[in-house]
């Protein structure tokens, strides 16, 4: 099989994981294929077994977290009135105060443990995943992949509407069986001990996961890093994958030519250029020096929080303002934001999560092959608070098999997390014709 092209420094700066990673879908074959029936998914060894999982963080670690937050040595205040120099001191101090004095991890832990969770070893790494089966027998299996600096937290509040639509104003015919894995190196999944865990390897692992779960037909969804993995799944075209849906246009991030004729296209191009020039400092560091920033991410919870909030999008700006008394961006309240940051801290996954960017910039396979075309139907939702709101013309250019496109009225980079009901409506509409 042809090898992927090695991304240049410029291409990585343009698109991070998106730059060159979709091409990496040609680097390796699919780990198995979906079974013709559920019986075919019977684990073949002890390592293949699927084991129940419950989150349970020791109280001493929560005490240590509060102590570390309270012991932060603060930098001097930024010299500008906006976020031009990074996350502002006032926002970081307000976050720290709330984290130490009011935030309750046990609340989130109990909420998470209400969802069925499991682990299974795939390709040498323990994979943690949420698996909620719908009460409706004809539900369509949906694999949802989170992004960075997100996690499975993104989909927790969408689990109910997706799997039990009749309890959330929907129809039984719109139900999904939901599978939400933690990418290796993120959250409760194991941390890789060898290089090579790029988007292609993650996508291959997801194919194997769906095989083990006995799903002969399924669809996939993702945003941010999850969009790269989902794009890669589409290019791998494993047996059983019926369609994909994304809410970040990774082809444009990766430098693919896009039209800039209409006012809508020009506005999207301006937003994309602004991100590439002033909003991608984290991307550069994680693509080339993840270990260096990892010391701060592993040693200081406030450094971790600031690093995760340092992005130039409407959603991130509102998150910072939320800790100063502003209105949250949809569902992104102070508690929900700290659920995600705390998950990173308590699993010490700051640096291991960042390394997937390095993997994108340093693929092991060399070459200049053209990535295979996506043949399955593609759905796309252009949320207004995204890095850039991709016009339909851009999406059609990147995905000729586009079967669904919509511009929701609200929502941003963390669409499922910010607007779980609206996100659910988009996913239902995108896959309705594929059932």
C-alpha positions in Angstrom: 0.0 0.0 0.0 1.4 3.5 -0.8 3.1 5.4 2.0 2.0 8.8 3.2 3.7 12.1 2.4 5.8 13.5 5.2 4.2 16.9 6.3 6.5 19.9 6.0 6.9 22.3 8.9 4.6 24.8 7.0 1.9 22.2 6.4 1.9 21.2 10.1 1.6 24.8 11.1 -1.3 25.2 8.7 -3.3 22.4 9.9 -1.8 20.4 12.7 -3.2 17.0 12.7 -5.2 17.7 9.5 -2.0 18.5 7.6 -0.8 15.2 6.1 -2.7 13.0 8.5 -5.6 12.2 6.1 -2.9 11.1 3.7 -1.6 8.7 6.4 -4.6 6.6 5.9 -2.6 4.8 3.2 0.1 3.9 5.6 -1.3 0.7 7.0 -4.1 -1.8 6.5 -7.3 -2.1 8.5 -7.0 -4.3 11.6 -9.5 -6.9 10.6 -13.0 -6.1 9.3 -16.5 -5.9 10.6 -18.1 -9.3 11.2 -21.0 -10.6 9.3 -22.7 -11.3 12.5 -22.3 -10.7 16.2 -20.9 -14.1 16.9 -17.9 -13.4 14.7 -16.9 -10.7 17.2 -16.1 -13.2 20.0 -12.7 -12.3 21.5 -10.0 -14.7 20.4 -7.7 -14.3 23.4 -7.5 -12.9 26.9 -6.1 -9.7 25.6 -9.2 -9.2 23.4 -11.6 -9.4 26.3 -13.9 -6.4 27.1 -13.9 -5.6 30.8 -16.2 -3.3 32.7 -14.7 0.0 34.0 -15.7 2.5 36.6 -13.9 5.8 37.3 -12.6 6.0 40.9 -10.0 8.6 41.8 -8.4 8.3 45.3 -9.3 11.1 47.7 -5.6 11.8 48.3 -5.2 12.7 44.7 -8.1 15.2 44.9 -6.5 16.7 48.0 -3.2 17.0 46.3 -4.9 18.7 43.3 -6.4 21.4 45.5 -3.1 21.9 47.2 -1.2 22.3 43.9 -3.8 24.8 42.6 -3.6 26.8 45.8 0.2 26.8 45.7 0.5 28.2 42.2 3.3 30.8 41.7 1.6 33.4 39.4 3.3 35.2 36.5 3.0 39.0 36.2 -0.1 40.4 34.5 -0.2 40.6 30.7 0.7 43.9 29.2 -2.3 44.2 26.9 -6.0 44.5 27.5 -7.1 41.5 25.5 -5.9 37.9 24.9 -3.2 38.8 22.4 -0.5 37.6 24.9 -2.4 34.5 25.9 -4.8 33.5 28.6 -5.3 36.4 30.9 -4.2 36.4 34.5 -7.5 37.4 35.9 -9.3 34.5 34.1 -6.6 32.0 35.3 -6.9 33.2 38.9 -10.6 33.0 38.9 -10.5 29.5 37.5 -8.0 28.5 40.1 -10.1 29.9 42.9 -13.2 28.0 41.7 -11.3 24.8 41.2 -9.9 24.9 44.7 -12.9 26.0 46.6 -16.0 25.0 44.8 -15.4 22.4 42.1 -16.5 18.8 42.9 -14.9 16.0 40.9 -17.1 13.4 42.6 -20.1 15.0 41.0 -18.7 14.3 37.6 -17.3 10.9 38.5 -20.8 9.8 39.6 -22.3 11.2 36.4 -19.7 9.4 34.2 -20.2 6.1 36.0 -23.9 6.2 35.2 -22.8 5.4 31.6 -21.6 1.9 30.8 -17.8 2.0 30.4 -15.3 -0.7 29.4 -11.7 -1.3 28.5 -10.1 -3.6 26.0 -6.6 -4.0 24.8 -6.0 -3.2 21.1 -2.6 -3.1 19.4 -0.8 -3.2 22.7 -2.7 -0.3 24.4 -5.6 -0.5 26.8 -8.6 1.4 25.3 -11.2 2.9 27.5 -14.6 3.6 26.0 -18.2 4.4 26.8 -20.7 2.1 25.2 -24.4 2.9 25.6 -26.8 0.6 23.8 -30.1 2.2 22.8 -33.4 0.7 24.1 -34.6 0.8 20.5 -33.7 -2.5 18.7 -33.1 -1.0 15.3 -30.7 1.7 16.5 -27.7 2.5 14.3 -24.2 2.0 15.9 -22.4 5.4 16.1 -18.7 5.7 16.8 -17.9 9.2 18.1 -14.3 10.4 18.5 -13.4 13.4 20.7 -10.7 16.0 20.0 -8.0 17.9 21.8 -8.1 19.5 24.3 -11.4 17.7 24.7 -12.1 14.1 25.8 -15.0 11.7 26.2 -16.4 14.6 28.4 -17.6 16.1 25.1 -20.2 13.4 24.5 -21.5 12.7 28.1 -24.5 15.0 27.9 -25.3 13.9 24.3 -25.4 10.3 25.2 -29.1 10.4 26.3 -30.5 12.2 23.3 -28.4 10.1 20.9 -29.4 6.7 22.4 -32.9 7.3 23.6 -34.5 9.9 21.3 -38.1 9.2 22.5 -37.1 10.6 25.9 -35.7 13.7 24.3 -38.3 14.8 21.7 -37.1 12.5 18.9 -38.3 9.4 17.2 -37.3 5.8 17.8 -36.1 5.6 14.2 -33.4 8.1 15.0 -31.8 6.1 17.8 -28.1 5.2 18.0 -26.0 2.7 19.9 -23.2 5.0 21.1 -19.5 4.1 21.3 -17.2 6.8 22.6 -13.5 5.7 22.9 -10.8 7.6 24.6 -7.9 8.1 22.1 -4.7 6.3 23.3 -2.9 8.8 25.6 -6.1 10.5 26.6 -8.0 10.1 29.8 -8.5 6.6 31.0 -7.0 4.9 28.0 -3.5 3.6 28.2 -0.5 5.8 27.2 1.4 4.4 24.2 5.0 3.4 25.1 6.1 3.4 21.4 5.9 5.9 18.6 3.4 5.5 15.8 0.0 6.3 17.3 -1.1 8.7 14.6 -4.7 9.1 13.3 -4.4 6.1 11.0 -3.4 3.8 13.9 -6.2 5.2 16.0 -8.7 4.6 13.1 -7.5 1.1 12.7 -8.0 0.5 16.4 -11.5 1.9 16.2 -12.3 -0.6 13.4 -11.1 -3.4 15.6 -13.2 -2.1 18.5 -16.4 -2.0 16.4 -15.6 -5.6 15.3 -15.3 -6.8 18.8 -18.6 -5.1 19.7 -20.2 -7.1 17.0 -21.5 -4.2 14.8 -21.6 -5.2 11.1 -22.8 -1.8 10.1 -21.9 1.5 11.7 -21.3 5.2 11.2 -18.6 7.6 12.6 -18.6 11.2 13.8 -15.8 13.5 15.0 -14.6 17.1 15.5 -11.1 18.5 15.9 -8.7 15.5 16.3 -11.8 13.4 16.0 -12.6 14.8 12.6 -9.1 13.8 11.5 -9.7 10.2 12.7 -13.1 10.2 11.1 -11.8 11.5 7.8 -9.1 8.7 8.0 -11.8 6.1 8.7 -13.6 7.3 5.5 -10.4 6.8 3.5 -9.6 3.4 5.0 -13.2 2.4 4.0 -13.4 -0.6 6.3 -16.2 -3.1 5.8 -19.3 -2.0 7.7 -18.6 1.8 7.7 -21.8 3.3 6.2 -21.0 7.0 6.4 -19.2 9.7 8.4 -20.1 13.1 9.8 -17.7 15.9 10.9 -17.9 19.4 12.2 -14.4 20.6 11.4 -13.2 20.7 7.8 -9.8 19.1 8.0 -9.2 19.2 4.3 -9.1 23.0 4.4 -6.9 23.0 7.5 -4.5 20.7 5.7 -4.0 23.2 2.9 -6.3 21.9 0.2 -7.3 24.7 -2.3 -10.6 26.4 -1.6 -12.6 28.9 -3.6 -12.6 32.5 -2.3 -15.1 34.1 -4.6 -18.2 34.8 -2.5 -18.4 36.9 0.6 -19.0 33.7 2.7 -15.9 32.1 1.2 -13.8 35.2 1.8 -14.9 35.4 5.4 -14.1 31.7 6.0 -10.7 32.2 4.5 -10.0 35.3 6.7 -10.9 33.3 9.8 -8.8 30.3 8.7 -5.8 32.6 8.0 -6.2 34.3 11.4 -6.1 31.0 13.2 -3.0 29.9 11.2 -1.1 33.2 12.0 -2.1 34.0 15.6 -4.0 31.1 17.1 -1.8 28.1 16.5 1.1 28.5 19.0 0.0 25.4 20.9 -0.1 23.5 17.6 3.5 24.3 16.9 4.8 23.3 20.3 2.8 20.0 20.4 3.9 19.2 16.8 7.6 19.6 17.5 8.3 19.7 21.3 5.4 18.0 23.2 7.8 16.6 25.8 9.0 20.1 26.7 5.6 21.5 27.4 4.7 18.2 29.1 6.7 19.1 32.2 4.5 22.1 32.9 1.3 20.1 32.0 2.3 17.3 34.4 3.5 19.5 37.3 1.1 22.5 37.5 -2.7 22.1 37.2 -3.0 25.8 36.5 -0.4 25.6 33.7 -2.4 22.7 32.3 -5.7 24.7 32.4 -4.2 27.7 30.8 -2.6 25.6 28.0 -6.0 24.0 27.3 -7.8 27.4 27.2 -5.3 29.1 24.9 -7.1 29.1 21.7 -8.5 31.9 19.5 -12.1 30.8 19.0 -15.4 32.1 20.2 -15.9 29.1 22.4 -12.6 29.4 24.2 -13.0 33.1 24.8 -16.4 32.5 26.4 -14.9 29.8 28.5 -12.4 32.2 30.0 -15.0 34.8 30.5 -17.3 32.3 32.3 -14.9 32.1 35.2 -15.1 35.9 35.5 -18.9 35.8 35.7 -19.8 35.9 32.0 -22.4 33.7 30.3 -21.2 30.2 29.4 -20.9 29.1 25.8 -24.0 26.8 25.8 -23.3 23.9 28.0 -19.7 24.9 28.8 -20.3 26.0 32.4 -17.4 26.3 34.9 -18.0 22.9 36.3 -18.2 21.2 32.8 -15.0 22.9 31.7 -13.2 21.8 34.9 -14.6 18.2 34.4 -12.5 18.0 31.3 -9.4 19.7 32.7 -9.5 17.6 35.9 -9.7 14.4 33.8 -6.5 15.4 32.1 -4.8 16.2 35.4 -6.0 13.2 37.3 -4.8 10.8 34.5 -1.6 12.8 33.9 -2.4 12.8 30.2 -1.3 16.3 29.2 1.8 15.2 27.4 0.6 11.8 26.1 -2.4 13.5 24.5 -0.2 16.2 22.9 2.0 13.6 21.2 -0.6 12.8 18.6 0.4 16.2 17.0 4.0 15.1 17.0 3.1 11.8 15.4 1.3 13.8 12.6 4.5 15.9 12.0 6.8 12.9 12.1 5.2 10.0 10.3 7.2 6.8 10.3 6.3 5.9 6.7 7.7 8.1 3.9 6.4 8.8 0.5 4.2 11.1 -1.5 1.1 9.1 -2.3 -2.3 10.7 -2.9 -4.7 9.7 -0.2 -7.6 7.4 -1.3 -10.8 9.1 -2.0 -13.7 8.8 0.5 -16.5 6.8 -1.1 -19.0 6.7 1.7 -21.6 9.4 2.2 -20.3 12.4 4.2 -22.3 14.7 6.4 -21.0 18.1 7.6 -22.3 20.6 10.1 -20.8 24.1 10.0 -21.2 25.5 13.5 -20.9 29.3 13.7 -18.4 29.3 16.6 -15.9 27.0 14.9 -12.4 28.1 14.0 -13.9 29.0 10.6 -17.4 28.3 9.4 -16.8 26.2 6.3 -19.0 27.1 3.3 -20.8 24.3 1.5 -18.5 24.9 -1.6 -15.4 24.1 0.6 -16.9 20.9 1.9 -18.0 19.7 -1.5 -14.5 20.4 -2.8 -13.0 18.3 -0.1 -15.7 15.6 0.0 -17.5 15.0 -3.4 -19.7 12.4 -1.7 -21.2 15.1 0.5 -24.8 14.0 1.4 -25.7 16.4 4.2 -24.7 20.0 4.9 -26.2 22.4 7.4 -25.2 25.6 9.2 -26.7 25.4 12.8 -27.8 28.6 14.5 -25.4 28.2 17.4 -22.5 26.1 18.7 -18.8 26.1 18.3 -15.7 24.0 18.3 -17.0 21.6 20.9 -20.3 21.2 19.3 -21.5 18.0 21.1 -20.3 19.4 24.5 -21.7 23.0 24.0 -25.0 22.1 22.4 -25.8 18.4 23.0 -29.4 18.6 21.8 -28.6 20.6 18.7 -25.6 18.4 17.9 -27.8 15.4 18.3 -30.3 16.8 15.8 -27.5 17.3 13.3 -26.2 13.8 13.7 -29.7 12.4 13.3 -30.3 14.4 10.1 -26.9 13.5 8.7 -27.4 9.7 9.0 -31.1 9.4 8.6 -30.9 8.2 5.0 -28.3 5.6 5.8 -30.4 3.5 8.2 
